Amino acid sequence: MKKRIIEASGVAKAMIAACAAVVSIGAAQAADIGNGRAIVERTNCAACHGAGLDKPVTPDYPKLAGQHADYTYWALRQYQMGGGNPSFGRDHAIMAAQVQSLSESDLKDIAAYIESLKGDLVLKK
């Protein structure tokens, strides 16, 4: 009986250590809003999504300002992976071209910047 409790305790300690490692890795890779802003300005996202990224030039383009970072990151990543195959990713030639040269870290930075903008897409607490 004691042996099983000790084994379970060892497993629990290993799980806690693994979780702590994952959390610390996430913190070490925190998004850089300033870099995201620089990329957004350099790639001229406002040309389609409007000033402040909340006034698209046509209804065909989405408002971005205030969008959740995780949603934006995965949308951008899907444009990178799309390659003309809509079942694998998003298929939009302009967006695919915009994000092809960006790293995953750049995409996270852009997403964090977009989430930091004031917008009416999501309710802020």
Residue frames as a rotation matrix with the C-alpha (Angstrom) as fourth column:
MET 1
0.570 0.821 0.000 0.00
0.821 -0.570 0.000 0.00
0.000 0.000 -1.000 0.00
LYS 2
0.476 -0.461 -0.749 2.78
0.140 -0.801 0.582 2.42
-0.868 -0.382 -0.317 0.94
LYS 3
-0.564 -0.741 0.364 4.63
0.446 0.097 0.890 1.63
-0.695 0.664 0.276 -2.29
ARG 4
-0.126 0.608 0.784 1.60
0.977 -0.061 0.205 2.58
0.173 0.792 -0.586 -4.41
ILE 5
0.825 0.402 -0.398 1.16
0.498 -0.850 0.173 5.88
-0.269 -0.341 -0.901 -2.57
ILE 6
0.061 -0.895 -0.441 4.82
0.073 -0.437 0.897 6.69
-0.996 -0.086 0.039 -3.11
GLU 7
-0.622 -0.248 0.743 4.55
0.704 0.238 0.669 5.77
-0.343 0.939 0.026 -6.82
ALA 8
0.354 0.833 0.425 1.44
0.915 -0.402 0.025 7.91
0.192 0.381 -0.905 -7.21
SER 9
0.708 -0.153 -0.690 3.19
0.264 -0.849 0.459 10.72
-0.656 -0.507 -0.560 -5.41
GLY 10
-0.390 -0.920 0.024 6.13
0.270 -0.089 0.959 10.43
-0.880 0.381 0.284 -7.84
VAL 11
-0.383 0.357 0.852 3.78
0.921 0.084 0.379 10.53
0.064 0.930 -0.361 -10.82
ALA 12
0.708 0.692 -0.141 2.00
0.705 -0.704 0.082 13.56
-0.042 -0.157 -0.987 -9.40
LYS 13
0.328 -0.676 -0.660 5.32
0.133 -0.659 0.740 15.34
-0.935 -0.330 -0.126 -8.88
ALA 14
-0.646 -0.577 0.500 6.36
0.532 0.128 0.837 14.56
-0.547 0.806 0.224 -12.45
MET 15
0.034 0.757 0.652 3.06
0.973 -0.174 0.151 15.91
0.228 0.629 -0.743 -13.79
ILE 16
0.802 0.226 -0.553 3.40
0.429 -0.861 0.272 19.10
-0.415 -0.455 -0.788 -11.75
ALA 17
-0.128 -0.940 -0.316 6.96
0.162 -0.335 0.928 19.58
-0.978 0.068 0.195 -13.01
ALA 18
-0.583 -0.040 0.812 5.83
0.793 0.188 0.579 19.07
-0.176 0.981 -0.078 -16.62
CYS 19
0.489 0.841 0.229 3.01
0.858 -0.512 0.048 21.60
0.158 0.173 -0.972 -16.23
ALA 20
0.608 -0.342 -0.717 5.39
0.221 -0.794 0.567 24.12
-0.763 -0.503 -0.406 -14.69
ALA 21
-0.504 -0.840 0.200 7.77
0.396 -0.020 0.918 23.67
-0.767 0.542 0.343 -17.62
VAL 22
-0.238 0.504 0.830 4.99
0.955 -0.033 0.294 24.29
0.176 0.863 -0.474 -20.14
VAL 23
0.789 0.558 -0.257 3.88
0.605 -0.776 0.175 27.43
-0.101 -0.294 -0.950 -18.29
SER 24
0.272 -0.760 -0.590 7.44
0.130 -0.578 0.805 28.77
-0.953 -0.296 -0.058 -18.12
ILE 25
-0.614 -0.439 0.656 7.97
0.680 0.128 0.722 28.12
-0.401 0.889 0.219 -21.83
GLY 26
0.247 0.804 0.540 4.78
0.930 -0.354 0.101 30.08
0.273 0.477 -0.835 -22.61
ALA 27
0.821 0.030 -0.569 5.98
0.323 -0.847 0.422 32.98
-0.470 -0.530 -0.706 -20.48
ALA 28
-0.184 -0.974 -0.130 9.38
0.278 -0.179 0.944 32.96
-0.943 0.138 0.303 -22.17
GLN 29
-0.766 -0.053 0.640 7.68
0.640 0.018 0.768 33.22
-0.053 0.998 0.020 -25.55
ALA 30
0.051 0.812 -0.582 5.31
0.581 -0.498 -0.644 36.04
-0.813 -0.305 -0.497 -24.64
ALA 31
0.334 0.185 0.924 4.17
0.930 -0.224 -0.292 38.08
0.153 0.957 -0.247 -27.60
ASP 32
-0.617 -0.598 -0.512 5.79
0.597 -0.779 0.190 41.43
-0.513 -0.188 0.838 -28.38
ILE 33
0.442 0.896 -0.049 3.01
0.688 -0.374 -0.622 43.95
-0.575 0.241 -0.781 -29.07
GLY 34
0.301 -0.408 -0.862 5.55
-0.360 -0.886 0.294 46.54
-0.883 0.222 -0.413 -30.29
ASN 35
-0.802 -0.588 0.105 6.92
-0.169 0.392 0.904 44.15
-0.573 0.707 -0.414 -32.89
GLY 36
-0.306 0.784 0.540 3.37
0.837 0.491 -0.239 43.25
-0.453 0.379 -0.807 -33.90
ARG 37
0.595 0.510 -0.621 2.57
0.237 -0.850 -0.471 46.92
-0.768 0.133 -0.627 -34.44
ALA 38
-0.179 -0.767 -0.616 5.73
-0.546 -0.444 0.711 47.40
-0.819 0.463 -0.339 -36.52
ILE 39
-0.848 -0.101 0.521 4.86
0.287 0.738 0.611 44.44
-0.446 0.667 -0.596 -38.73
VAL 40
0.130 0.979 0.157 1.26
0.835 -0.022 -0.550 45.63
-0.535 0.203 -0.820 -39.17
GLU 41
0.549 0.027 -0.835 2.50
-0.163 -0.977 -0.139 49.07
-0.820 0.212 -0.532 -40.20
ARG 42
-0.485 -0.844 -0.229 5.26
-0.461 0.024 0.887 47.70
-0.743 0.536 -0.401 -42.47
THR 43
-0.839 0.190 0.510 2.88
0.461 0.747 0.480 45.34
-0.290 0.638 -0.714 -44.28
ASN 44
-0.883 0.458 -0.107 0.20
-0.468 -0.836 0.287 48.05
0.042 0.303 0.952 -44.51
CYS 45
-0.770 0.635 -0.056 -2.68
0.633 0.750 -0.191 46.02
-0.079 -0.183 -0.980 -43.11
ALA 46
-0.336 0.645 -0.687 -4.68
0.150 -0.683 -0.715 49.27
-0.930 -0.343 0.133 -42.96
ALA 47
-0.863 -0.012 -0.506 -4.86
-0.475 -0.323 0.818 49.32
-0.173 0.946 0.273 -46.76
CYS 48
-0.587 0.673 -0.450 -7.62
0.035 0.576 0.817 46.71
0.809 0.464 -0.362 -46.55
HIS 49
-0.198 0.488 -0.850 -8.67
0.891 0.451 0.051 46.62
0.408 -0.748 -0.524 -42.89
GLY 50
0.556 0.495 0.667 -8.81
0.342 -0.868 0.359 50.40
0.757 0.028 -0.652 -42.48
ALA 51
-0.260 -0.619 0.741 -7.35
-0.411 -0.623 -0.665 52.88
0.874 -0.478 -0.092 -40.04
GLY 52
-0.293 0.090 0.952 -7.06
-0.953 0.057 -0.299 51.33
-0.081 -0.994 0.069 -36.60
LEU 53
-0.947 -0.100 -0.305 -7.88
-0.195 0.935 0.297 47.98
0.256 0.341 -0.905 -38.24
ASP 54
-0.625 0.781 -0.004 -11.56
0.432 0.342 -0.835 48.52
-0.651 -0.523 -0.551 -37.47
LYS 55
0.268 0.703 -0.659 -12.82
-0.351 -0.566 -0.746 50.21
-0.897 0.431 0.094 -40.64
PRO 56
-0.304 -0.424 0.853 -12.38
0.544 0.658 0.521 47.83
-0.782 0.622 0.030 -43.59
VAL 57
-0.785 -0.079 -0.614 -12.36
-0.372 -0.733 0.570 49.39
-0.495 0.676 0.546 -47.04
THR 58
-0.362 0.748 -0.556 -15.07
-0.647 0.228 0.728 46.94
0.671 0.623 0.401 -48.18
PRO 59
0.392 0.594 0.703 -17.47
-0.914 0.335 0.227 44.65
-0.101 -0.731 0.674 -46.34
ASP 60
0.752 -0.155 -0.641 -15.49
-0.172 0.892 -0.417 41.72
0.637 0.424 0.644 -47.79
TYR 61
-0.328 -0.930 -0.163 -12.65
0.101 0.137 -0.985 42.39
0.939 -0.340 0.050 -45.33
PRO 62
0.398 0.539 -0.742 -13.09
0.747 0.279 0.603 41.82
0.532 -0.795 -0.292 -41.60
LYS 63
0.621 -0.223 0.751 -12.68
-0.580 -0.776 0.249 44.24
0.528 -0.590 -0.611 -38.74
LEU 64
0.119 -0.666 -0.736 -9.65
0.330 0.726 -0.603 43.13
0.936 -0.171 0.306 -36.76
ALA 65
-0.516 -0.438 0.736 -9.20
-0.427 -0.614 -0.664 45.54
0.743 -0.657 0.130 -33.84
GLY 66
-0.172 0.402 0.899 -9.91
-0.983 -0.010 -0.184 43.85
-0.065 -0.916 0.397 -30.52
GLN 67
0.593 0.388 -0.706 -10.13
-0.518 0.855 0.034 40.33
0.616 0.345 0.708 -31.93
HIS 68
0.847 -0.266 0.461 -8.92
-0.276 0.522 0.808 37.57
-0.455 -0.811 0.368 -29.61
ALA 69
0.058 -0.948 -0.313 -5.20
-0.942 -0.156 0.298 36.90
-0.331 0.278 -0.902 -30.12
ASP 70
-0.489 -0.277 0.827 -5.56
-0.150 0.961 0.234 33.13
-0.859 -0.010 -0.511 -30.34
TYR 71
0.518 0.735 0.437 -8.19
0.402 0.241 -0.883 33.41
-0.755 0.633 -0.170 -33.08
THR 72
0.819 -0.237 -0.522 -6.12
-0.516 -0.703 -0.490 35.92
-0.250 0.671 -0.698 -35.05
TYR 73
-0.218 -0.960 0.175 -2.94
-0.776 0.279 0.565 33.85
-0.591 -0.013 -0.806 -34.71
TRP 74
-0.355 0.087 0.931 -4.61
0.231 0.973 -0.003 30.69
-0.906 0.214 -0.365 -36.04
ALA 75
0.789 0.614 0.028 -6.32
0.216 -0.234 -0.948 32.57
-0.575 0.754 -0.317 -38.86
LEU 76
0.531 -0.672 -0.515 -2.96
-0.816 -0.569 -0.099 34.01
-0.227 0.473 -0.851 -39.96
ARG 77
-0.435 -0.710 0.554 -1.29
-0.545 0.698 0.465 30.62
-0.716 -0.100 -0.691 -39.59
GLN 78
0.145 0.575 0.805 -3.98
0.409 0.706 -0.578 29.03
-0.901 0.413 -0.133 -41.76
TYR 79
0.904 0.086 -0.418 -3.32
-0.302 -0.562 -0.770 31.61
-0.301 0.823 -0.482 -44.47
GLN 80
-0.042 -0.992 -0.118 0.34
-0.936 -0.002 0.351 30.53
-0.349 0.125 -0.929 -44.36
MET 81
-0.614 -0.218 0.759 -0.58
-0.184 0.974 0.131 26.85
-0.768 -0.060 -0.638 -44.63
GLY 82
0.303 0.947 -0.109 -3.42
-0.350 0.004 -0.937 27.29
-0.887 0.322 0.332 -47.12
GLY 83
-0.673 -0.739 0.002 -1.53
-0.245 0.226 0.943 27.02
-0.697 0.634 -0.334 -50.36
GLY 84
-0.562 0.502 -0.657 -4.70
-0.800 -0.129 0.586 26.99
0.210 0.855 0.474 -52.43
ASN 85
-0.588 0.377 -0.716 -6.14
0.257 0.926 0.277 24.00
0.767 -0.021 -0.641 -50.58
PRO 86
-0.186 0.575 0.797 -9.16
-0.669 -0.668 0.326 25.28
0.720 -0.472 0.509 -48.61
SER 87
0.782 0.475 -0.404 -9.49
-0.050 0.694 0.718 22.00
0.622 -0.541 0.566 -46.70
PHE 88
0.111 -0.823 -0.557 -6.00
0.872 0.349 -0.342 22.52
0.476 -0.448 0.757 -45.26
GLY 89
-0.593 -0.327 -0.735 -6.10
0.662 -0.718 -0.215 26.24
-0.458 -0.614 0.643 -44.55
ARG 90
0.379 0.705 -0.600 -7.64
0.205 -0.696 -0.689 29.53
-0.903 0.138 -0.408 -45.49
ASP 91
-0.222 -0.380 0.898 -7.52
0.935 0.179 0.307 30.33
-0.278 0.908 0.315 -49.18
HIS 92
0.898 0.384 -0.216 -7.06
0.311 -0.900 -0.306 34.04
-0.312 0.208 -0.927 -49.88
ALA 93
0.465 -0.772 0.434 -4.25
0.782 0.129 -0.609 35.04
0.414 0.623 0.664 -52.24
ILE 94
0.347 -0.329 0.878 -3.63
-0.200 -0.941 -0.274 38.50
0.916 -0.080 -0.392 -50.75
MET 95
0.739 -0.028 0.673 -3.49
-0.674 -0.041 0.738 37.27
0.007 -0.999 -0.049 -47.16
ALA 96
0.875 -0.450 0.177 -1.37
0.433 0.893 0.125 34.25
-0.214 -0.032 0.976 -48.08
ALA 97
0.330 -0.774 0.541 1.17
0.572 -0.292 -0.766 36.54
0.751 0.562 0.346 -49.72
GLN 98
0.484 -0.081 0.871 1.14
-0.482 -0.856 0.188 38.90
0.730 -0.511 -0.453 -46.73
VAL 99
0.697 -0.077 0.713 2.05
-0.688 0.207 0.696 36.23
-0.201 -0.975 0.091 -44.19
GLN 100
0.913 -0.284 -0.294 4.31
0.108 0.861 -0.496 33.82
0.394 0.421 0.817 -46.09
SER 101
0.056 -0.993 0.103 7.58
0.130 -0.095 -0.987 35.39
0.990 0.069 0.124 -44.94
LEU 102
0.131 0.061 0.990 6.53
-0.842 -0.521 0.143 35.80
0.524 -0.852 -0.017 -41.31
SER 103
-0.816 -0.422 -0.395 7.59
-0.112 0.785 -0.609 33.50
0.567 -0.453 -0.688 -38.47
GLU 104
0.031 0.825 -0.564 5.14
0.667 0.403 0.627 31.97
0.744 -0.396 -0.538 -36.02
SER 105
-0.355 -0.245 -0.902 6.54
0.877 -0.421 -0.231 34.39
-0.323 -0.874 0.364 -33.43
ASP 106
-1.000 0.019 -0.007 5.74
-0.020 -0.904 0.427 37.31
0.001 0.427 0.904 -35.77
LEU 107
-0.384 0.920 -0.079 2.18
0.129 0.138 0.982 36.00
0.914 0.367 -0.171 -36.14
LYS 108
0.070 0.365 -0.928 1.80
0.959 0.231 0.163 35.84
0.274 -0.902 -0.334 -32.35
ASP 109
-0.725 -0.392 -0.567 3.13
0.541 -0.833 -0.114 39.39
-0.427 -0.389 0.816 -32.07
ILE 110
-0.869 0.468 0.163 0.65
-0.149 -0.562 0.814 40.63
0.472 0.682 0.558 -34.69
ALA 111
-0.083 0.886 -0.456 -2.19
0.481 0.436 0.761 38.82
0.873 -0.156 -0.462 -32.92
ALA 112
-0.168 -0.041 -0.985 -1.26
0.975 -0.155 -0.160 40.35
-0.146 -0.987 0.066 -29.56
TYR 113
-0.957 -0.192 -0.219 -1.12
0.156 -0.973 0.173 43.82
-0.246 0.131 0.960 -31.12
ILE 114
-0.621 0.781 0.067 -4.51
-0.073 -0.142 0.987 43.39
0.781 0.608 0.145 -32.79
GLU 115
0.050 0.645 -0.762 -6.05
0.808 0.423 0.410 42.18
0.587 -0.637 -0.500 -29.53
SER 116
-0.488 -0.332 -0.807 -4.67
0.806 -0.527 -0.271 45.28
-0.335 -0.783 0.525 -27.76
LEU 117
-0.946 0.149 0.287 -6.51
0.044 -0.820 0.570 47.63
0.320 0.552 0.770 -30.12
LYS 118
-0.574 0.817 -0.041 -9.84
-0.238 -0.214 -0.947 49.09
-0.783 -0.535 0.318 -29.13
GLY 119
-0.856 0.346 -0.383 -12.55
-0.340 0.181 0.923 47.44
0.389 0.920 -0.037 -31.15
ASP 120
-0.192 0.891 0.412 -16.14
-0.960 -0.082 -0.269 46.29
-0.206 -0.447 0.870 -30.91
LEU 121
-0.194 0.087 -0.977 -15.62
-0.574 0.798 0.185 42.64
0.796 0.597 -0.105 -31.86
VAL 122
-0.114 0.085 -0.990 -15.39
0.591 0.807 0.001 41.20
0.799 -0.585 -0.142 -28.36
LEU 123
0.821 0.420 0.388 -16.45
-0.078 -0.590 0.804 42.38
0.566 -0.690 -0.451 -24.94
LYS 124
-0.326 -0.945 -0.002 -13.55
0.025 -0.007 -1.000 43.40
0.945 -0.326 0.026 -22.74
LYS 125
0.433 0.444 -0.784 -13.77
0.753 0.300 0.586 42.66
0.496 -0.844 -0.204 -19.04
